[in-house]
Amino acid sequence: FVGRLVGRYYDSQGNPTKYLKGAEAKAARGAQLMEKQKEMEAKQPSCNSRWSQDDGGEVWCDNGFPRLVQRPLEIALTGKMSKRCACYNEDQLGQPGLEVYSGCDYLAKRCRV
């Protein structure tokens, strides 16, 4: 026995405080949100991409059309909004929240980024 860590997360008896329980609950909620986000992203395949210093970047879809889509759960996890590239079929392109890459044709399968 070396001692006890007494402070915000443990009391003098070594028992967890309400702050530790709150932190653990937030961590569990974050893990749930991450899992839900993975499931959502698995439903819509990601774009292929490549980048080189000489040519710049490019995204493309083997099946479908590349679109930028927001990651809704990212806000809850990090407080920041981020986007990812996903491939959508032509009948899905009218969904709200899908963004065509700047300078890219609406039905292009490849886009320079």
Secondary structure, 3 states (H helix, E strand, C coil): CCCCCCCCCECCCCCECHHHHHHHHHHHHHHHHHHHHHHHHHHCCECEEEEECCCEEEEECCCCEEEEEECHHHHHHHCCCCEEEEEECHHHCCCCCCECCCCCCCCCCEEEC
